[in-house]
Amino acid sequence: HAKNGTNPKHVLLSNRSACHAKLQQWDKALEDAKNCIIANSSFAKGFSRKGAALHGKGDYAGAAQAYQRALDLEANNETFKQGLAAAKQAAGGTQSSSNASASSSSSSRPGAAYSSNSGASSSASGKKPSLFLDVVILLAQIFAVVCAVMFLLTS
């Protein structure tokens, strides 16, 4: 598919799953993640998308299993490691210290690794990135969904 400028179906489903997760549409995110895995069971990111969706739905044990499967395929992926840690932390219950909870809130949020408010986009002081950056990322995700829909309709 790369020859004609389109992405394989599993990549488009993965991208659409991420868009649904960003919008907190967990059922749709999970459906696309599962279909991504069906389309290509060796694509680690599909399992990561499933982990994010399950985390969002509150199935922390299922999320941990999905992230572990992603790590089985890509053992050195930091995003997958963070997702697994967040799922395990969420499965362990709430923290007693409000400071501990506040310092980990972005990393334990489902799909935090795909969010515009995590990782390199956050400053060292923990300030939220600009609204402009959030809008640019959302537009890119919308574009990915449109491309996925167009691909699915033409295949």
C-alpha positions as CSV (number, residue, x, y, z in Angstrom):
1,H,0.0,0.0,0.0
2,A,2.9,2.4,0.6
3,K,3.5,2.6,-3.2
4,N,0.2,4.4,-3.8
5,G,0.5,6.7,-0.8
6,T,-1.9,4.9,1.5
7,N,-1.3,3.2,4.9
8,P,-2.1,-0.4,5.6
9,K,-5.5,-1.0,7.1
10,H,-4.1,-1.9,10.6
11,V,-2.2,1.4,10.8
12,L,-5.4,3.4,9.9
13,L,-7.4,1.4,12.5
14,S,-4.7,2.1,15.1
15,N,-4.8,5.8,14.3
16,R,-8.6,5.9,14.5
17,S,-8.5,4.1,17.8
18,A,-6.1,6.7,19.2
19,C,-8.5,9.5,18.0
20,H,-11.4,7.8,19.7
21,A,-9.3,7.4,22.9
22,K,-8.4,11.1,22.7
23,L,-12.1,11.9,22.6
24,Q,-12.7,9.4,25.5
25,Q,-14.9,7.2,23.2
26,W,-13.6,4.1,24.8
27,D,-16.0,1.6,23.2
28,K,-15.1,2.8,19.7
29,A,-11.4,3.0,20.6
30,L,-11.5,-0.6,21.8
31,E,-13.4,-1.8,18.7
32,D,-10.8,-0.3,16.3
33,A,-8.0,-1.6,18.4
34,K,-9.4,-5.1,18.3
35,N,-9.9,-4.8,14.5
36,C,-6.3,-3.5,14.2
37,I,-5.1,-6.6,16.0
38,I,-7.2,-8.9,13.8
39,A,-5.7,-7.1,10.7
40,N,-2.1,-7.5,11.9
41,S,-1.5,-9.5,15.1
42,S,2.2,-8.7,15.1
43,F,1.6,-4.9,15.2
44,A,2.5,-4.0,18.8
45,K,0.8,-0.6,18.7
46,G,-2.5,-2.3,18.2
47,F,-2.2,-4.0,21.6
48,S,-1.1,-0.7,23.1
49,R,-4.3,1.0,21.6
50,K,-6.3,-1.9,23.2
51,G,-4.6,-1.2,26.5
52,A,-5.5,2.5,26.4
53,A,-9.1,1.7,25.6
54,L,-9.5,-0.9,28.3
55,H,-7.8,1.5,30.8
56,G,-10.3,4.2,29.8
57,K,-13.2,1.7,30.4
58,G,-11.8,0.9,33.8
59,D,-10.6,-2.7,32.9
60,Y,-7.2,-2.2,34.4
61,A,-6.3,-5.9,34.4
62,G,-7.2,-6.2,30.7
63,A,-5.3,-3.0,30.0
64,A,-2.2,-4.5,31.7
65,Q,-2.5,-7.7,29.7
66,A,-2.8,-5.7,26.4
67,Y,0.2,-3.6,27.3
68,Q,2.2,-6.7,28.3
69,R,1.4,-8.2,24.9
70,A,2.6,-5.0,23.2
71,L,5.8,-5.3,25.2
72,D,6.2,-9.0,24.2
73,L,6.4,-7.7,20.6
74,E,8.5,-4.5,21.3
75,A,10.3,-5.0,24.6
76,N,12.1,-1.7,24.6
77,N,9.2,0.6,23.9
78,E,8.9,3.2,26.6
79,T,5.4,4.2,25.8
80,F,4.2,0.6,26.3
81,K,6.2,0.4,29.6
82,Q,4.5,3.5,30.8
83,G,1.0,2.2,29.8
84,L,1.7,-1.1,31.7
85,A,2.8,0.8,34.8
86,A,-0.2,3.1,34.7
87,A,-2.6,0.1,34.3
88,K,-0.9,-1.7,37.2
89,Q,-1.0,1.4,39.3
90,A,-4.7,2.0,38.5
91,A,-5.5,-1.7,39.3
92,G,-3.8,-1.2,42.7
93,G,-6.3,1.3,43.9
94,T,-6.1,4.9,44.9
95,Q,-3.1,6.5,46.6
96,S,-3.4,7.9,50.1
97,S,-1.3,11.0,49.5
98,S,-2.8,13.8,47.4
99,N,0.7,14.9,46.3
100,A,1.5,11.4,45.0
101,S,-1.8,11.4,43.2
102,A,-1.2,14.8,41.6
103,S,2.3,13.9,40.5
104,S,1.1,10.8,38.7
105,S,-2.2,11.9,37.3
106,S,-1.0,12.4,33.8
107,S,0.9,9.1,33.6
108,S,-2.0,7.1,35.0
109,R,-4.6,8.6,32.6
110,P,-5.6,6.2,29.9
111,G,-3.9,6.9,26.6
112,A,-1.6,9.4,28.3
113,A,1.2,8.3,26.1
114,Y,-0.8,9.5,23.1
115,S,-2.0,12.7,24.7
116,S,-0.7,16.1,23.8
117,N,-0.2,16.7,27.5
118,S,2.5,14.1,28.1
119,G,6.1,13.2,27.3
120,A,8.3,15.6,25.4
121,S,5.4,18.1,24.9
122,S,5.3,18.9,28.6
123,S,7.8,21.3,30.1
124,A,10.1,20.3,32.9
125,S,8.1,22.5,35.3
126,G,4.9,20.4,34.5
127,K,3.1,23.3,32.8
128,K,0.4,22.4,30.3
129,P,1.4,23.0,26.7
130,S,-0.3,25.7,24.7
131,L,-3.8,25.4,23.4
132,F,-2.3,25.9,19.9
133,L,-0.4,22.6,20.3
134,D,-3.6,20.8,21.4
135,V,-5.5,22.1,18.4
136,V,-2.7,21.1,16.0
137,I,-2.6,17.6,17.4
138,L,-6.4,17.3,17.3
139,L,-6.4,18.4,13.7
140,A,-3.8,15.8,12.8
141,Q,-5.9,13.1,14.5
142,I,-9.0,14.2,12.7
143,F,-7.0,14.0,9.4
144,A,-5.9,10.4,10.3
145,V,-9.6,9.4,10.9
146,V,-10.7,10.9,7.6
147,C,-7.9,9.0,5.8
148,A,-8.8,5.8,7.6
149,V,-12.5,6.2,6.6
150,M,-11.6,6.9,3.0
151,F,-9.3,3.9,2.9
152,L,-11.9,1.6,4.4
153,L,-14.5,2.8,2.0
154,T,-12.3,2.2,-1.0
155,S,-11.0,-1.2,0.0
